Amino acid sequence: MGKFLVAAGAAIALAGVLLWAGGRFFPMLGRLPGDIVISRKNLTVFFPVTTMIIISVVLTVLANLLSKWIK
């Protein structure tokens, strides 16, 4: 249980660093075609649909490669 919590904490920290650095190295993320932005006077709603699909596919591929590498 302890090892799992340490690994989960490390994964969350790594995700935070990647998101922080991702804006510098990949400025197009969040501004892709298919990302929905609704702007009104006092309200802006942002749905990064395409960005989340791309991130999901990349993370799925990495998880599958990692699981095959560990076995």
Secondary structure, 3 states (H helix, E strand, C coil): CHHHHHHHHHHHHHHHHHHHHHHHHCCCCCCCCCCEEEECCCCEEEECHHHHHHHHHHHHHHHHHHHHHHC
